Amino acid sequence: MFVRVLPKGFEFEGEVYRSLSAIAAKVTGSHWNGFRFFGLHEPGITEGKV
């Protein structure tokens, strides 16, 4: 799966989305936290910090 980061969103399969969650919903058909779906840390949270 390839997602391109744009200045104001993300591109996936030729379409621009406002969030990673929107892409995750498109892929799975249900609501997901985009950062968790893609295995990323949420902004502002450093590794090892809860």
One Martini backbone bead per residue (centre of mass of N, CA, C, O) as a GRO file, in nm:
protein
   50
    1MET     BB    1   0.097   0.036   0.023
    2PHE     BB    2   0.047   0.377  -0.105
    3VAL     BB    3   0.128   0.694   0.054
    4ARG     BB    4   0.101   1.036  -0.006
    5VAL     BB    5   0.239   1.327   0.110
    6LEU     BB    6   0.080   1.632   0.152
    7PRO     BB    7   0.030   1.954   0.242
    8LYS     BB    8  -0.317   1.877   0.237
    9GLY     BB    9  -0.262   1.555   0.273
   10PHE     BB   10  -0.355   1.247   0.094
   11GLU     BB   11  -0.248   0.996  -0.136
   12PHE     BB   12  -0.476   0.743  -0.282
   13GLU     BB   13  -0.531   0.607  -0.571
   14GLY     BB   14  -0.563   0.922  -0.693
   15GLU     BB   15  -0.666   1.029  -0.416
   16VAL     BB   16  -0.769   1.283  -0.192
   17TYR     BB   17  -0.707   1.312   0.159
   18ARG     BB   18  -0.736   1.452   0.485
   19SER     BB   19  -0.684   1.154   0.608
   20LEU     BB   20  -0.591   0.848   0.733
   21SER     BB   21  -0.874   0.758   0.823
   22ALA     BB   22  -1.005   0.773   0.540
   23ILE     BB   23  -0.832   0.551   0.419
   24ALA     BB   24  -0.896   0.325   0.619
   25ALA     BB   25  -1.201   0.324   0.554
   26LYS     BB   26  -1.174   0.253   0.254
   27VAL     BB   27  -1.025  -0.022   0.298
   28THR     BB   28  -1.229  -0.152   0.539
   29GLY     BB   29  -1.529  -0.007   0.596
   30SER     BB   30  -1.419   0.128   0.864
   31HIS     BB   31  -1.336   0.271   1.153
   32TRP     BB   32  -1.014   0.433   1.196
   33ASN     BB   33  -0.714   0.492   1.315
   34GLY     BB   34  -0.470   0.599   1.113
   35PHE     BB   35  -0.215   0.553   1.283
   36ARG     BB   36  -0.277   0.258   1.360
   37PHE     BB   37  -0.317   0.134   1.080
   38PHE     BB   38  -0.007   0.237   0.992
   39GLY     BB   39   0.190   0.225   1.252
   40LEU     BB   40   0.178   0.501   1.403
   41HIS     BB   41   0.248   0.776   1.571
   42GLU     BB   42   0.118   1.016   1.730
   43PRO     BB   43   0.114   1.328   1.753
   44GLY     BB   44   0.323   1.418   2.034
   45ILE     BB   45   0.429   1.120   2.061
   46THR     BB   46   0.662   0.943   2.222
   47GLU     BB   47   0.854   0.698   2.268
   48GLY     BB   48   0.748   0.550   2.577
   49LYS     BB   49   0.497   0.735   2.589
   50VAL     BB   50   0.159   0.777   2.737
   0.00000   0.00000   0.00000
